[in-house]
Amino acid sequence: MSRIGKMPVLLPKGVETTEVEGTLNVKGPKGSLTMEFHPDMKIVIEDDELRVERPSDQKEHRALHGLTRSLIQNMVTGVTDGFTKTLEIIGVGYRADPKASGITLNLGYSHSIDYLPDNGITLECPNQTTIVVQGIDKQKVGQAAAEIRSFRPPEPYKGKGIRYQGEQVRRKAGKTAGAGA
């Protein structure tokens, strides 16, 4: 048995789940999410928990067992608590300005970058060097944060750029004065 797949998903109060023909709907206080799962996986909904069962011990079924359970757990966590990623902007003159529908980034290019997030994603700028990405879908939150980071990834010499909060950037030593050839 998969260590992750055999654990039940606990459903907190206020979370409703329905399963219809290979589609799972999860509704909670922050919103609702829908996911289509593999037809071989069987989802058993009991009182306040949900279990994923697999038909055999084939390699594909073992892999899908844990994956399906993890995706369902992320859906339940998303509709109850939500997900957050925080980005830090480091560099002289680099900043983010909130707009009505997204953010404008000034990252040392000759132009500013306007970023509009997908539906269900909210962007906040508590200050000019911090961006907070929030939403109920873990995959969309991570994708939005990765797209923002890709506009100016941290460079290894001075560490300037956009990084995740707490990310360690591997630094390199710059060139040294020539020793005379």
C-alpha positions as CSV (number, residue, x, y, z in Angstrom):
1,M,0.0,0.0,0.0
2,S,1.0,3.5,-0.7
3,R,1.9,5.3,2.6
4,I,0.2,8.5,1.4
5,G,-2.6,6.8,-0.5
6,K,-3.9,4.7,2.4
7,M,-4.3,7.7,4.8
8,P,-7.8,9.1,4.8
9,V,-8.6,12.7,4.0
10,L,-10.3,14.3,6.9
11,L,-13.1,16.6,6.0
12,P,-13.5,19.6,8.4
13,K,-16.8,21.1,9.3
14,G,-18.2,23.2,6.5
15,V,-16.7,21.1,3.7
16,E,-19.0,19.2,1.4
17,T,-17.8,16.6,-1.2
18,T,-19.7,15.0,-4.0
19,E,-18.5,12.5,-6.5
20,V,-20.2,12.1,-9.9
21,E,-18.9,9.8,-12.7
22,G,-15.1,10.4,-12.2
23,T,-15.4,14.0,-11.1
24,L,-15.0,15.2,-7.5
25,N,-16.5,18.5,-6.3
26,V,-15.3,20.0,-3.0
27,K,-17.1,23.0,-1.6
28,G,-15.9,24.9,1.5
29,P,-16.0,28.4,3.1
30,K,-13.5,29.9,0.6
31,G,-15.0,28.5,-2.6
32,S,-15.3,25.3,-4.6
33,L,-12.9,23.2,-6.6
34,T,-13.6,20.4,-9.2
35,M,-11.2,17.7,-10.3
36,E,-11.5,14.8,-12.7
37,F,-9.7,11.7,-11.4
38,H,-8.6,8.5,-13.1
39,P,-11.4,6.1,-13.7
40,D,-9.5,3.2,-12.1
41,M,-9.4,5.0,-8.7
42,K,-12.4,4.6,-6.4
43,I,-13.3,7.3,-4.0
44,V,-15.2,6.3,-0.9
45,I,-16.9,9.2,1.0
46,E,-17.9,8.4,4.6
47,D,-19.1,10.6,7.5
48,D,-16.2,13.0,7.9
49,E,-13.5,11.4,5.9
50,L,-12.7,10.4,2.3
51,R,-10.6,7.4,1.2
52,V,-9.0,6.5,-2.1
53,E,-8.9,2.8,-3.1
54,R,-7.0,1.2,-6.0
55,P,-8.0,-1.9,-7.9
56,S,-4.7,-3.7,-8.0
57,D,-1.0,-3.5,-7.2
58,Q,0.2,-2.6,-10.7
59,K,2.8,0.1,-10.9
60,E,0.5,2.6,-12.5
61,H,-2.2,2.1,-9.9
62,R,0.2,2.4,-7.1
63,A,1.4,5.8,-8.5
64,L,-2.1,7.1,-9.1
65,H,-3.2,6.0,-5.6
66,G,-0.9,8.5,-3.7
67,L,-1.3,11.2,-6.4
68,T,-5.1,11.1,-6.2
69,R,-5.1,11.3,-2.4
70,S,-2.6,14.2,-2.4
71,L,-4.6,16.2,-5.0
72,I,-7.8,15.7,-2.9
73,Q,-6.0,16.7,0.3
74,N,-4.8,19.9,-1.5
75,M,-8.4,20.6,-2.6
76,V,-9.8,20.3,0.9
77,T,-6.9,22.5,2.3
78,G,-7.5,25.1,-0.4
79,V,-11.3,25.5,0.2
80,T,-10.7,25.7,4.0
81,D,-7.5,27.7,4.5
82,G,-6.2,28.6,1.0
83,F,-2.6,28.7,-0.2
84,T,-0.1,31.6,-0.1
85,K,3.3,32.2,-1.7
86,T,5.3,35.3,-0.9
87,L,7.9,36.8,-3.3
88,E,10.6,39.3,-2.4
89,I,12.1,41.8,-4.8
90,I,15.7,42.6,-4.3
91,G,17.6,45.3,-6.3
92,V,18.0,49.1,-6.4
93,G,14.9,50.6,-8.2
94,Y,13.1,47.2,-8.5
95,R,9.5,47.5,-7.2
96,A,6.0,46.3,-7.6
97,D,2.9,48.6,-7.7
98,P,-0.6,47.2,-7.2
99,K,-3.2,47.9,-9.9
100,A,-6.9,47.3,-9.9
101,S,-6.6,43.9,-11.6
102,G,-3.0,42.9,-11.1
103,I,0.5,44.4,-10.5
104,T,3.0,46.5,-12.4
105,L,6.6,45.5,-12.0
106,N,9.6,47.7,-12.5
107,L,12.6,45.4,-12.7
108,G,15.4,47.4,-14.4
109,Y,14.2,46.8,-18.0
110,S,13.4,49.7,-20.3
111,H,9.7,49.0,-19.8
112,S,7.5,48.1,-16.9
113,I,5.7,44.7,-16.9
114,D,2.0,44.4,-16.2
115,Y,1.0,41.0,-14.8
116,L,-2.7,40.0,-14.7
117,P,-3.4,36.8,-12.7
118,D,-5.8,34.0,-13.6
119,N,-9.3,33.8,-12.0
120,G,-9.2,32.8,-8.4
121,I,-5.7,34.3,-7.7
122,T,-5.3,37.5,-5.8
123,L,-2.1,39.6,-5.6
124,E,-1.2,41.9,-2.7
125,C,1.7,44.2,-2.3
126,P,2.1,45.0,1.4
127,N,5.2,47.1,0.4
128,Q,7.0,47.8,-2.9
129,T,9.4,44.9,-2.5
130,T,7.0,42.1,-1.5
131,I,4.3,40.3,-3.5
132,V,1.8,37.9,-1.8
133,V,0.1,35.5,-4.2
134,Q,-3.1,33.9,-2.7
135,G,-5.8,31.5,-3.9
136,I,-7.6,28.2,-3.2
137,D,-6.0,26.1,-6.0
138,K,-2.4,25.1,-5.1
139,Q,-1.3,24.6,-8.7
140,K,-2.6,28.0,-9.8
141,V,-0.9,29.8,-6.9
142,G,2.4,28.1,-7.6
143,Q,2.1,28.8,-11.3
144,A,1.4,32.5,-10.8
145,A,4.3,32.8,-8.4
146,A,6.6,31.0,-10.8
147,E,5.5,33.3,-13.7
148,I,6.2,36.4,-11.6
149,R,9.6,35.1,-10.6
150,S,10.5,34.3,-14.2
151,F,10.4,38.0,-15.1
152,R,13.7,38.5,-13.2
153,P,15.1,35.4,-11.5
154,P,17.8,36.1,-8.9
155,E,21.2,36.3,-10.4
156,P,24.2,34.7,-8.6
157,Y,26.6,37.6,-8.4
158,K,24.7,40.3,-6.5
159,G,21.5,38.3,-5.8
160,K,19.3,40.9,-7.5
161,G,15.9,39.7,-8.8
162,I,12.7,38.2,-7.6
163,R,12.9,35.2,-5.2
164,Y,10.6,33.2,-3.0
165,Q,10.5,34.2,0.7
166,G,13.3,32.3,2.4
167,E,14.9,31.1,-0.8
168,Q,18.6,30.7,-0.6
169,V,20.4,31.9,-3.7
170,R,23.8,30.4,-4.5
171,R,26.3,33.2,-4.7
172,K,29.4,33.3,-6.9
173,A,32.6,35.2,-6.5
174,G,33.1,37.9,-9.1
175,K,36.2,38.3,-11.2
176,T,39.4,39.1,-9.4
177,A,42.1,41.5,-10.6
178,G,44.4,39.9,-13.1
179,A,47.6,38.3,-11.6
180,G,49.6,39.3,-14.7
181,A,50.1,36.8,-17.4
